[in-house]
Amino acid sequence: MAYSTDFRKRAIEYYHEGNTQKEVSKVFKITPKTLREWIAMQENGCLKPCYPKARKARKVPLNELQEYIDEYPDAFLHEIASRFDCSDTAVSKRLKKLGITLKKRPRAIKKDAK
C-alpha cells in the first residue's frame, strides 16, 4: 500500500522545518530511507505514488500460435511474444502445450588429423 501524496508532502515539510530524518521517521512512522526517496522524488517534480504497469494476463490462442509457428518456424520467443503482445514465458508455456520444445542439433565431431 502506498502513502498518499498529501502524507508525503507533510513529512517533507516537517523535515524542512528543521527536524532530523530520525525525528521525521518516528513521528510519521516511516524509515529514513523512505523520507530520502520522497525528497528526491519531490526534487524531480513527481511525488505521486508510482505503481508498476499492470500487464494483462493473456493466453495465447493455441490455433493462432500453431499457424504462426508453421509460417515462421525459426522465430525467436521474443518475436512471437511481440506478435501476440505477451511475455516470452507465456509463449514458452503454450509451445510446451503444443509439444514444441527447443531443438538441439548434434554437434559436429572433429576428427584428429595425424
N, CA and C atoms as an extended XYZ file, in Angstrom:
342
Properties=species:S:1:pos:R:3:atomname:S:1:resname:S:1:resid:I:1 pbc="F F F"
N         0.848       -1.181        0.000 N   MET     1
C         0.000        0.000        0.000 CA  MET     1
C         0.889        1.237        0.000 C   MET     1
N         0.599        2.164       -0.858 N   ALA     2
C         1.389        3.382       -0.981 CA  ALA     2
C         0.794        4.490       -0.119 C   ALA     2
N         1.672        5.360        0.341 N   TYR     3
C         1.232        6.522        1.112 CA  TYR     3
C         0.671        7.576        0.173 C   TYR     3
N        -0.280        8.369        0.671 N   SER     4
C        -0.881        9.405       -0.161 CA  SER     4
C         0.116       10.529       -0.409 C   SER     4
N        -0.143       11.287       -1.450 N   THR     5
C         0.726       12.413       -1.799 CA  THR     5
C         0.703       13.465       -0.694 C   THR     5
N        -0.457       13.683       -0.110 N   ASP     6
C        -0.592       14.663        0.975 CA  ASP     6
C         0.273       14.257        2.171 C   ASP     6
N         0.251       12.990        2.541 N   PHE     7
C         1.056       12.487        3.655 CA  PHE     7
C         2.540       12.689        3.368 C   PHE     7
N         2.944       12.415        2.146 N   ARG     8
C         4.346       12.585        1.761 CA  ARG     8
C         4.770       14.048        1.872 C   ARG     8
N         3.887       14.964        1.414 N   LYS     9
C         4.199       16.387        1.479 CA  LYS     9
C         4.353       16.850        2.921 C   LYS     9
N         3.458       16.368        3.806 N   ARG    10
C         3.538       16.754        5.211 CA  ARG    10
C         4.838       16.280        5.849 C   ARG    10
N         5.266       15.078        5.532 N   ALA    11
C         6.511       14.547        6.077 CA  ALA    11
C         7.702       15.359        5.586 C   ALA    11
N         7.717       15.718        4.320 N   ILE    12
C         8.825       16.506        3.761 CA  ILE    12
C         8.836       17.911        4.354 C   ILE    12
N         7.654       18.510        4.511 N   GLU    13
C         7.572       19.841        5.123 CA  GLU    13
C         8.076       19.803        6.554 C   GLU    13
N         7.732       18.760        7.292 N   TYR    14
C         8.192       18.604        8.669 CA  TYR    14
C         9.714       18.503        8.706 C   TYR    14
N        10.295       17.836        7.737 N   TYR    15
C        11.749       17.722        7.652 CA  TYR    15
C        12.379       19.081        7.334 C   TYR    15
N        11.768       19.838        6.413 N   HIS    16
C        12.311       21.139        6.016 CA  HIS    16
C        12.135       22.197        7.112 C   HIS    16
N        11.283       21.930        8.086 N   GLU    17
C        11.127       22.851        9.220 CA  GLU    17
C        12.319       22.777       10.170 C   GLU    17
N        13.230       21.854        9.933 N   GLY    18
C        14.435       21.767       10.753 CA  GLY    18
C        14.541       20.496       11.563 C   GLY    18
N        13.637       19.582       11.386 N   ASN    19
C        13.690       18.318       12.117 CA  ASN    19
C        14.626       17.345       11.405 C   ASN    19
N        15.206       16.436       12.177 N   THR    20
C        16.118       15.452       11.591 CA  THR    20
C        15.317       14.329       10.942 C   THR    20
N        16.029       13.531       10.146 N   GLN    21
C        15.374       12.407        9.484 CA  GLN    21
C        14.856       11.401       10.506 C   GLN    21
N        15.599       11.215       11.606 N   LYS    22
C        15.160       10.282       12.642 CA  LYS    22
C        13.880       10.765       13.298 C   LYS    22
N        13.810       12.080       13.558 N   GLU    23
C        12.601       12.631       14.169 CA  GLU    23
C        11.397       12.472       13.239 C   GLU    23
N        11.600       12.756       11.975 N   VAL    24
C        10.513       12.621       10.996 CA  VAL    24
C        10.075       11.165       10.908 C   VAL    24
N        11.040       10.249       10.903 N   SER    25
C        10.683        8.830       10.786 CA  SER    25
C         9.906        8.342       12.004 C   SER    25
N        10.206        8.879       13.188 N   LYS    26
C         9.459        8.482       14.389 CA  LYS    26
C         8.047        9.062       14.373 C   LYS    26
N         7.919       10.334       14.015 N   VAL    27
C         6.610       10.991       14.029 CA  VAL    27
C         5.683       10.390       12.971 C   VAL    27
N         6.193       10.189       11.767 N   PHE    28
C         5.360        9.715       10.661 CA  PHE    28
C         5.405        8.198       10.474 C   PHE    28
N         6.214        7.527       11.286 N   LYS    29
C         6.342        6.069       11.248 CA  LYS    29
C         6.741        5.558        9.861 C   LYS    29
N         7.810        6.173        9.345 N   ILE    30
C         8.403        5.750        8.076 CA  ILE    30
C         9.897        5.597        8.310 C   ILE    30
N        10.564        4.959        7.404 N   THR    31
C        12.011        4.813        7.544 CA  THR    31
C        12.715        6.042        6.978 C   THR    31
N        13.922        6.326        7.483 N   PRO    32
C        14.682        7.456        6.915 CA  PRO    32
C        14.942        7.294        5.413 C   PRO    32
N        15.119        6.064        4.977 N   LYS    33
C        15.345        5.811        3.547 CA  LYS    33
C        14.124        6.248        2.733 C   LYS    33
N        12.933        5.954        3.250 N   THR    34
C        11.708        6.357        2.563 CA  THR    34
C        11.642        7.869        2.446 C   THR    34
N        11.977        8.553        3.526 N   LEU    35
C        11.969       10.020        3.507 CA  LEU    35
C        12.943       10.548        2.457 C   LEU    35
N        14.147        9.976        2.402 N   ARG    36
C        15.134       10.418        1.409 CA  ARG    36
C        14.611       10.195       -0.013 C   ARG    36
N        13.955        9.077       -0.225 N   GLU    37
C        13.401        8.797       -1.558 CA  GLU    37
C        12.314        9.811       -1.919 C   GLU    37
N        11.466       10.147       -0.949 N   TRP    38
C        10.406       11.123       -1.199 CA  TRP    38
C        10.992       12.503       -1.514 C   TRP    38
N        12.047       12.880       -0.808 N   ILE    39
C        12.688       14.173       -1.055 CA  ILE    39
C        13.265       14.194       -2.475 C   ILE    39
N        13.905       13.098       -2.875 N   ALA    40
C        14.458       13.003       -4.229 CA  ALA    40
C        13.340       13.047       -5.275 C   ALA    40
N        12.231       12.390       -4.980 N   MET    41
C        11.100       12.408       -5.907 CA  MET    41
C        10.547       13.823       -6.051 C   MET    41
N        10.472       14.550       -4.940 N   GLN    42
C         9.946       15.915       -4.982 CA  GLN    42
C        10.867       16.822       -5.794 C   GLN    42
N        12.179       16.618       -5.659 N   GLU    43
C        13.128       17.410       -6.432 CA  GLU    43
C        12.989       17.137       -7.932 C   GLU    43
N        12.609       15.918       -8.284 N   ASN    44
C        12.388       15.567       -9.694 CA  ASN    44
C        11.033       16.020      -10.201 C   ASN    44
N        10.174       16.473       -9.276 N   GLY    45
C         8.887       17.027       -9.678 CA  GLY    45
C         7.717       16.063       -9.656 C   GLY    45
N         7.920       14.858       -9.165 N   CYS    46
C         6.832       13.881       -9.131 CA  CYS    46
C         6.805       13.214       -7.770 C   CYS    46
N         5.805       13.535       -6.984 N   LEU    47
C         5.691       12.962       -5.651 CA  LEU    47
C         4.569       11.932       -5.574 C   LEU    47
N         3.917       11.693       -6.698 N   LYS    48
C         2.810       10.737       -6.719 CA  LYS    48
C         3.332        9.316       -6.536 C   LYS    48
N         2.510        8.452       -5.933 N   PRO    49
C         2.921        7.057       -5.804 CA  PRO    49
C         3.054        6.412       -7.182 C   PRO    49
N         4.127        5.688       -7.384 N   CYS    50
C         4.370        5.027       -8.657 CA  CYS    50
C         4.086        3.540       -8.508 C   CYS    50
N         3.297        3.013       -9.384 N   TYR    51
C         2.980        1.600       -9.380 CA  TYR    51
C         3.540        0.986      -10.648 C   TYR    51
N         3.990       -0.243      -10.578 N   PRO    52
C         4.435       -0.867      -11.828 CA  PRO    52
C         3.250       -1.052      -12.766 C   PRO    52
N         3.537       -0.965      -14.048 N   LYS    53
C         2.470       -1.125      -15.029 CA  LYS    53
C         1.894       -2.533      -14.925 C   LYS    53
N         0.602       -2.582      -14.821 N   ALA    54
C        -0.056       -3.883      -14.755 CA  ALA    54
C        -0.171       -4.448      -16.164 C   ALA    54
N         0.177       -5.671      -16.305 N   ARG    55
C         0.102       -6.315      -17.601 CA  ARG    55
C        -1.011       -7.341      -17.551 C   ARG    55
N        -1.866       -7.291      -18.515 N   LYS    56
C        -2.973       -8.235      -18.548 CA  LYS    56
C        -2.447       -9.645      -18.777 C   LYS    56
N        -2.992      -10.549      -18.006 N   ALA    57
C        -2.644      -11.949      -18.217 CA  ALA    57
C        -3.359      -12.411      -19.476 C   ALA    57
N        -2.601      -12.891      -20.411 N   ARG    58
C        -3.186      -13.310      -21.682 CA  ARG    58
C        -2.784      -14.742      -21.975 C   ARG    58
N        -3.705      -15.444      -22.515 N   LYS    59
C        -3.388      -16.772      -23.009 CA  LYS    59
C        -3.293      -16.672      -24.518 C   LYS    59
N        -2.236      -17.215      -25.025 N   VAL    60
C        -2.030      -17.201      -26.463 CA  VAL    60
C        -2.902      -18.304      -27.064 C   VAL    60
N        -3.763      -17.964      -28.015 N   PRO    61
C        -4.616      -18.992      -28.633 CA  PRO    61
C        -3.761      -20.052      -29.328 C   PRO    61
N        -3.982      -21.292      -28.977 N   LEU    62
C        -3.154      -22.376      -29.496 CA  LEU    62
C        -3.215      -22.488      -31.014 C   LEU    62
N        -4.393      -22.327      -31.587 N   ASN    63
C        -4.503      -22.465      -33.043 CA  ASN    63
C        -3.751      -21.342      -33.765 C   ASN    63
N        -3.836      -20.110      -33.247 N   GLU    64
C        -3.116      -18.993      -33.875 CA  GLU    64
C        -1.614      -19.160      -33.710 C   GLU    64
N        -1.213      -19.657      -32.545 N   LEU    65
C         0.213      -19.888      -32.305 CA  LEU    65
C         0.742      -20.960      -33.253 C   LEU    65
N        -0.007      -22.025      -33.428 N   GLN    66
C         0.407      -23.096      -34.335 CA  GLN    66
C         0.537      -22.580      -35.763 C   GLN    66
N        -0.404      -21.741      -36.192 N   GLU    67
C        -0.335      -21.158      -37.534 CA  GLU    67
C         0.895      -20.272      -37.689 C   GLU    67
N         1.185      -19.489      -36.646 N   TYR    68
C         2.351      -18.604      -36.688 CA  TYR    68
C         3.644      -19.428      -36.760 C   TYR    68
N         3.709      -20.500      -35.980 N   ILE    69
C         4.898      -21.357      -35.980 CA  ILE    69
C         5.062      -22.050      -37.334 C   ILE    69
N         3.961      -22.464      -37.937 N   ASP    70
C         4.035      -23.093      -39.260 CA  ASP    70
C         4.569      -22.107      -40.297 C   ASP    70
N         4.154      -20.848      -40.160 N   GLU    71
C         4.585      -19.823      -41.111 CA  GLU    71
C         6.014      -19.355      -40.849 C   GLU    71
N         6.382      -19.219      -39.568 N   TYR    72
C         7.714      -18.748      -39.177 CA  TYR    72
C         8.351      -19.755      -38.222 C   TYR    72
N         8.856      -20.860      -38.720 N   PRO    73
C         9.394      -21.899      -37.831 CA  PRO    73
C        10.677      -21.500      -37.096 C   PRO    73
N        11.400      -20.514      -37.604 N   ASP    74
C        12.659      -20.109      -36.970 CA  ASP    74
C        12.508      -18.878      -36.086 C   ASP    74
N        11.291      -18.489      -35.770 N   ALA    75
C        11.066      -17.282      -34.973 CA  ALA    75
C        11.555      -17.479      -33.539 C   ALA    75
N        12.125      -16.416      -32.982 N   PHE    76
C        12.564      -16.431      -31.590 CA  PHE    76
C        11.373      -16.197      -30.671 C   PHE    76
N        11.525      -16.588      -29.398 N   LEU    77
C        10.443      -16.405      -28.431 CA  LEU    77
C        10.020      -14.945      -28.326 C   LEU    77
N        10.998      -14.039      -28.280 N   HIS    78
C        10.656      -12.616      -28.129 CA  HIS    78
C         9.913      -12.077      -29.351 C   HIS    78
N        10.184      -12.635      -30.525 N   GLU    79
C         9.458      -12.219      -31.723 CA  GLU    79
C         8.005      -12.696      -31.667 C   GLU    79
N         7.822      -13.924      -31.229 N   ILE    80
C         6.466      -14.464      -31.104 CA  ILE    80
C         5.695      -13.695      -30.039 C   ILE    80
N         6.372      -13.404      -28.915 N   ALA    81
C         5.729      -12.683      -27.814 CA  ALA    81
C         5.291      -11.292      -28.253 C   ALA    81
N         6.104      -10.606      -29.040 N   SER    82
C         5.711       -9.274      -29.500 CA  SER    82
C         4.534       -9.360      -30.471 C   SER    82
N         4.457      -10.430      -31.240 N   ARG    83
C         3.327      -10.626      -32.164 CA  ARG    83
C         2.016      -10.813      -31.405 C   ARG    83
N         2.068      -11.568      -30.285 N   PHE    84
C         0.862      -11.850      -29.513 CA  PHE    84
C         0.698      -10.917      -28.306 C   PHE    84
N         1.593       -9.952      -28.153 N   ASP    85
C         1.536       -8.974      -27.066 CA  ASP    85
C         1.479       -9.653      -25.696 C   ASP    85
N         2.476      -10.496      -25.447 N   CYS    86
C         2.553      -11.199      -24.165 CA  CYS    86
C         4.026      -11.404      -23.819 C   CYS    86
N         4.288      -12.137      -22.758 N   SER    87
C         5.667      -12.367      -22.333 CA  SER    87
C         6.257      -13.596      -23.019 C   SER    87
N         7.585      -13.678      -22.975 N   ASP    88
C         8.278      -14.842      -23.527 CA  ASP    88
C         7.858      -16.115      -22.797 C   ASP    88
N         7.659      -15.984      -21.489 N   THR    89
C         7.275      -17.131      -20.673 CA  THR    89
C         5.923      -17.687      -21.098 C   THR    89
N         4.982      -16.782      -21.387 N   ALA    90
C         3.654      -17.226      -21.826 CA  ALA    90
C         3.754      -18.013      -23.128 C   ALA    90
N         4.577      -17.528      -24.032 N   VAL    91
C         4.759      -18.227      -25.313 CA  VAL    91
C         5.407      -19.593      -25.073 C   VAL    91
N         6.415      -19.621      -24.225 N   SER    92
C         7.110      -20.869      -23.932 CA  SER    92
C         6.166      -21.919      -23.360 C   SER    92
N         5.307      -21.489      -22.442 N   LYS    93
C         4.350      -22.427      -21.839 CA  LYS    93
C         3.350      -22.950      -22.861 C   LYS    93
N         2.895      -22.081      -23.743 N   ARG    94
C         1.928      -22.508      -24.753 CA  ARG    94
C         2.591      -23.437      -25.789 C   ARG    94
N         3.865      -23.162      -26.122 N   LEU    95
C         4.580      -24.043      -27.047 CA  LEU    95
C         4.732      -25.434      -26.437 C   LEU    95
N         4.953      -25.464      -25.136 N   LYS    96
C         5.074      -26.749      -24.451 CA  LYS    96
C         3.757      -27.524      -24.543 C   LYS    96
N         2.626      -26.814      -24.442 N   LYS    97
C         1.312      -27.460      -24.589 CA  LYS    97
C         1.156      -28.074      -25.977 C   LYS    97
N         1.742      -27.406      -26.973 N   LEU    98
C         1.667      -27.913      -28.341 CA  LEU    98
C         2.679      -29.028      -28.598 C   LEU    98
N         3.557      -29.269      -27.634 N   GLY    99
C         4.566      -30.311      -27.811 CA  GLY    99
C         5.782      -29.830      -28.568 C   GLY    99
N         5.939      -28.528      -28.689 N   ILE   100
C         7.084      -27.954      -29.394 CA  ILE   100
C         8.112      -27.544      -28.346 C   ILE   100
N         9.290      -28.142      -28.414 N   THR   101
C        10.346      -27.832      -27.454 CA  THR   101
C        11.586      -27.363      -28.195 C   THR   101
N        12.577      -26.954      -27.430 N   LEU   102
C        13.827      -26.486      -28.003 CA  LEU   102
C        14.494      -27.621      -28.770 C   LEU   102
N        14.867      -27.321      -29.985 N   LYS   103
C        15.518      -28.338      -30.804 CA  LYS   103
C        17.026      -28.114      -30.741 C   LYS   103
N        17.719      -29.139      -30.350 N   LYS   104
C        19.171      -29.047      -30.277 CA  LYS   104
C        19.760      -29.893      -31.392 C   LYS   104
N        20.637      -29.289      -32.140 N   ARG   105
C        21.281      -30.016      -33.230 CA  ARG   105
C        22.514      -30.730      -32.679 C   ARG   105
N        22.808      -31.914      -33.170 N   PRO   106
C        24.001      -32.613      -32.695 CA  PRO   106
C        25.256      -31.862      -33.146 C   PRO   106
N        26.229      -31.849      -32.271 N   ARG   107
C        27.491      -31.169      -32.582 CA  ARG   107
C        28.311      -32.003      -33.561 C   ARG   107
N        29.019      -31.303      -34.412 N   ALA   108
C        29.888      -32.000      -35.367 CA  ALA   108
C        31.091      -32.558      -34.612 C   ALA   108
N        31.446      -33.783      -34.904 N   ILE   109
C        32.571      -34.426      -34.231 CA  ILE   109
C        33.809      -34.167      -35.074 C   ILE   109
N        34.805      -33.550      -34.423 N   LYS   110
C        36.052      -33.257      -35.121 CA  LYS   110
C        36.974      -34.464      -35.011 C   LYS   110
N        37.516      -34.848      -36.135 N   LYS   111
C        38.461      -35.941      -36.154 CA  LYS   111
C        39.856      -35.338      -36.057 C   LYS   111
N        40.666      -35.976      -35.241 N   ASP   112
C        42.045      -35.505      -35.099 CA  ASP   112
C        42.825      -35.854      -36.359 C   ASP   112
N        43.436      -34.833      -36.923 N   ALA   113
C        44.263      -35.066      -38.110 CA  ALA   113
C        45.660      -35.411      -37.654 C   ALA   113
N        46.169      -36.596      -38.080 N   LYS   114
C        47.519      -37.022      -37.676 CA  LYS   114
C        48.427      -37.118      -38.853 C   LYS   114
